[in-house]
Amino acid sequence: MNSKSQKSQKSQKSQKSQKSTHNHEEYAQRRAHLMRDMQANSIAIIPSANEIIRNNDVHYPFRQDSDFHYLSGFDEPESVVVLIPGREHGEFVMFCRERDASRELWDGYRAGPEGACANFGADDAFPIADIDDILPGLIEGKDRVYYSLGRHTEFDVQVMNWINTIRAGVRTGSHPPEEFVDLNHLLHDLRLYKTKDEIKNLKTSADISARAHTRAMKSCKPGIMEYQLEAEIMHEFGMAGARQAAYSSIVGGGANACVLHYVENRDALKDGDLVLIDAGSDYNYYAADITRTFPVNGKFSAEQAALYQLVLDAQKAAIAVTQPGNHWNQPHDATVQVITEGLIKLGLLDGDCDELIKNAAYKAFYMHKAGHWLGMDVHDVGDYKVNDEWRVLEAGMVLTVEPGIYVAVDNQDVDKKWRGIGIRIEDDILVTKNGNTVLSDGVVKEIADIEALMAS
């Protein structure tokens, strides 16, 4: 093989490695949608995430900023997306690192400005080292700058330096922007409504996570460590191509389940206790968020079963009202009603149900909301209220439904038999045109089904 042929094949291999595996048309549609919502004669600036040092010479695994990825599919740090509606020479401009053979040998391939255009759809692309020379000229003459101030502190300073540079030339005819507009409102409202491709990724992430929870149930037995169940979860994620969790997994046995964000995962699981696992994968930048609670020994006690069934009934009531046309808080209201009524019947609360709800007495046992938006981020973007009114649910929105009951070990107001029991059940729900779809239905949650699975 001659050297020219070898060089050609290396070049082709290098270029192939830099191509995005995502739907370019999808990203183009998102950019076009956002630019339609922007005011005339404006510019939007979106910086990438930064690499974060873990310890000496070691970085945390890089994860691109969700807004940046949503608009570009570009997964490198030290990059900036610029959108300029109506620009004659192209509306989508990128700044990124140049190709560098020596750095790519150590750190992996880079797309470079040429790859940003060829493989990611940029109309123009420039080296990130030239941004101070080029971007002020793109900003100059625009009436508005769409930018999310406060999220990227160092980049905020850079942006203000560019604006001040333009302002310094006012006497010679420079036209600085008249106003800054928070990009979050437009972009995050767009991200709230999931496309078919996004729903496909969310469903895949939920399926992976459901298999991981099932694996944990099958692996559980008295004496196993919480971190060992976490390892079972992470194994299932990794084998399915979801190399990272969407958030720090919670594996809490016994009283640890009463700590809402318990992540130490270091204790042994005891015979007779429940274990609560809250874990979801990050697949293709889309999160799952599933919680299941089950008995370490495979068999619910009478008290555990009573509280578990109450939480499950509350979740079913909430899912039933997760419908288009209902507002965001109706599922939560449904869980509060069911849980308060149930706690009265079980003797953990005493009094009139309506009064107890009015006085929020249930919060001694159920202190969080019934869910949150879900998408690229596990606590995804989007306003919960519009004009001070709860947002109306619409097709394409995805949210979690996750009621729980947590009886603190030091709660002297209840019988000792209830203390130290923590239960949460969480699923991922897609609002559809005619109702909803439970994306995370691949893992069991009925008492009989859990016990049968663990017995098998």
Phi, psi and omega in degrees: 000129182281165185295327180295319179294319179299317180297319180297316181293321177299318180297316180296318179297318181296314181294321180299322183292340184266354184288142176290141177267007186260173183281105183298323181297323179298314180295320179297320179294321179296316179297317181296320179297315180297317182292332175295329181276346180281150178291159179298151178055052182230172180216141177244137182234124182229110178277156176283172170288162176258153169289141183243128181287129177273310174197186189310119177064014180230134177253155167294153175305131184287134175229121184295148173305133186297318178299316181298312180295321181303326184265343188230328188072011185266125192247032178249148173285180178054049182224155179219132172261134177233126179245127183229091182303131176083002180296130186299322185264019177118137187272339185251109182244140178232148169242134181205174180292146175283160171300142181208103187303320183292319179287325180293330176299323181271318194248353181109165185294150173242148178285320186073165179303323180295317179292328178299323178282311187288323189249346183234005170083010178294140176283326177218146176214142185226157175298140179298334179294341182261008188296324180294334180274331189258316188295321177304326178291331176283329179283322184303133180092350179274145180280327186225144173244120174269119185201145181265089180294141174096349181270331182230088192303312181295321180290329175305315181298319180297316179298315181295328176296320178296318180297317180295326176298317179293318180298326181295342181258015183302320183293339179259013173105003178293148181240094179285158177300146179276335182203154170259138178237132180295120181290335186306318186299310182292311186291320183285331173293324177294317181293340182294329182261113186276139176275175179300319179296320180293318179297322177299315178294320179296320179294317179298316179298319179294321180295317177301314183293323178297318177296324179294318178295320178298317178300318180296318178300316182293331184273347189285141174197157179303137179097342178291150181274149178304319182292337177288323174292323175300321179296323176298318178300308185294328177298314180296319177302306186297320181293339179263004178093004175260088190284349178231152171279153179287343180193169180295122183293141177255121173230098186240116177266147177057229182295339178299334179292344179275355174265112193301320181244047178289121181229005180296319174050049188237358186262160175280144179273132189257145175302130179097347178268163167266159171232132179254124177241121177242105186207143178209148182274161170248105183243120180053037179075017178236134189264147163249160181208098185235138173233134173226147178233132185209161182283136180303322182266004176090001183222121178289139168284171181299315181291318179298316181296321181296313180290323180298313181297326178295316178295319179296318177297321178295319180295318179298321178296321180292316179298324181298329181260006174279079188228151175299135182100334173278160182266167187306321189274354181298319176300320178297315179302321180296319179293321180298317181298309183295316183293318180297314178301318182292320179295327176295313181298325181276353177087011178274339172233154181224129177137186179284134186300313182298320179292320179297321177292317179301321181270005178057036180296333180297340184293347173293338181241337185219092193254004182238169176287165185279356180175186181202165175296152180226140179184235177293329175251147182295320167259087193283168185281165180127139180286142176270339176233146175233121184055042178066014175243144179305137182295140176279134179287139180225159179302138180100346176280146178232132182216164174263155170232114192215068175290162179203163172226131183227115181255107184299148181294337181257018179282101183278357182272357181233161178300144185303332184295340181269342191290143177081010176265123176235129184222132170218142176231124187225134175227162181256124190241127173264125174282127181248176182300324185245009181164242178204165175231131176275107183290333187257033185278009182277001178232137187291157176214351174288146182305310183298322182290321178297312182295322179294318179298314182290329178290332183285000000 
